[in-house]
Amino acid sequence: MSDFNKLCENFGKKRIETVIHNRLNPDDRIDWWKSENEYPFSLNPARPFWIEYVVKSFEAELGFFVDILGLIPNAISENYAVLSNPKNDFFFGFWKDSEIKRQTQPESITIGFLIDEIEKKYRELEERGVQFFHKPKGYPKNNDPLLVCKLETPNKIPIELWGMKE
């Protein structure tokens, strides 16, 4: 392990120890959220942040997100796309599988959305042909007001929709 990786691991261990300390000692809480360093970036509003993954069926992923879910392409080519919602609240991209970029294993990431009107949106998406493998149910218990439902992209990337019971 490199010296830098060891430094990062030590920071992570210290952060976890702080969380455990606070759980066990509620009268002696330590600020778990304070960083050792200040955030160094000033983000560009054109596309302030995005994450990318790689898929085998690029065309199916593109059609799903743009034409089924209604996302807007921010950048697009024959092997790459960056998408956002109409308000540009978030961005993410995906590449077509190639010799240079290999397919992301579906279990390695999950795309999550915290949305309003989850039960209504679930029904709307079902009408568009989206197949859910978990209908909206309470989390962590079935009768809880926080609901989650799950679906997959055509490339089996999990998507979780979260929202409060209507």
N, C-alpha and C positions, 0 to 999 in steps of 0.2 A: 504494500500500500504506500502510495506517495505521501510525502510530508503534508501536502495540501489536503489530500483525502483524510489523513489522520486528524488534521486541524478541524475539518468540517465534521468528522465523526465525533470528536470531543465536544464541539459546540452542540451537536444534536443530542448527545448523551446528557449534557448539562441541562438542556431544555427539558428533556423527559424527566430527569431527576427533580427539576423544579415543579413540574406538574404533579408528580407523585407526592412531593413534599407538601404542596398546597392541599391535596386531597386528604392527606393524613393529619395535617396541622392547620385547620381552618382559622385558628387565631394567630398564626404566624405566617401569613401569606407573602410570597415573593412574586414580584412582577414577572410573570412568565413570558409576557409579550414583548418585553424590551429587548432590542437587538444589540449585539456588540458593535454594530456599525450602522451608519445612516444609509438609507436608500439612495443610490447615486444617480438615478436616471430621471430625466425630464422626457416624458413620453410624447410622441407626435400624435396628435388627434386623428390623423388620416387612417392610421391602423396602429393603435397604441400597444396591442398585445395580441398574439395568436399562438396557437399550438398546431403542430402538423402531425399527420400520420400517413401511412402508405397502404394502398388497397390494390387488390388484383383486378377487380372490375370497376375501373375509374368511371366509366359512363353510367353504370347503375348507381354509384354513390352520388354522382353529380345530379342525375335525374331525381333521385330520392330527395336530396336536400333542397334543390331549387324548385322542382315542379310538384313535389308532394308536400314538403314542409313550408315552401314559400320563402326560403332564404334568398338573399341577394348576392350575386357574385361581386366580389371586390377586385378580384384578379382571376383570369381564366385563360387556359391554353389547352392544347390537346393532351397534356399529361399532368397538369397542376391546376388547382383552384383554391382560392381563399374566399370564404363566404362570411356573411354577416346577416343580422336581422335589419329591417328597414331603418331602425334608429342607430345602427352601428354600436350597439351596446357590447358586442363581443365579436371576435373573429376566430376562425379556425381554418386550417387548410388541409388538403390531402393531395398526395402524389400518386401517380400510376406506378405500380410495381415495375421495377427495371433491374438491370444488372447493378446499377449504382445504389438504388434505394430498394430495399427488400420489404415485403409486406409486413405491416405491424400485426403482431399476434392479437386477435380480438380480445382475449382476456387481459391484455396488458393495459388497456385504458377504458374509461367509461366517460361518456359525454353526459353531463347533467344540466338540467334546466329547472329553476325554481320559478313556477308560473302561477298566474291567477286563473281561477275557474278551471281547475284541473279536470273535474268530472265532465264539464262541457267540452273542453278541448279534447279529451279522450274520445268522446262520441264523434266529434268532428273528424278526428284523424281516422277513426274506424271507418267512417263514411268515405274517406279518401282511399281506403284500401289498406291502411297500415295495419299490420298484424302485431298485436301485443302478446308477449308471453307472460306478463303479469298485469292483470287489471288493477285499477286503483284500489289500494287497500291501506289501512292504517299502519303507521310506523311509530314505534316499534311493535305495538300491539294492534290487532285488527280494528279495535274500536277507538283508536287515537285519532285526533283531528288532523294530524299531519299525514297526508296520503302520498304514496309513491306508486307509479306504474312503470313498466319496463317494456321496451321494444328493442329491435336491432336494425342497424342499417343493412343494406343488401350485402355488405361485406362482413356481417356479423359483429360489428362494433356495437357494444351495448349503449343504449340511451336510457337514462332515467329521467322521468318527469316527476317533480315534487311540487306539492301545493297543499293549501289548507282545504279541508272539507267545506263544501258550499252550504 
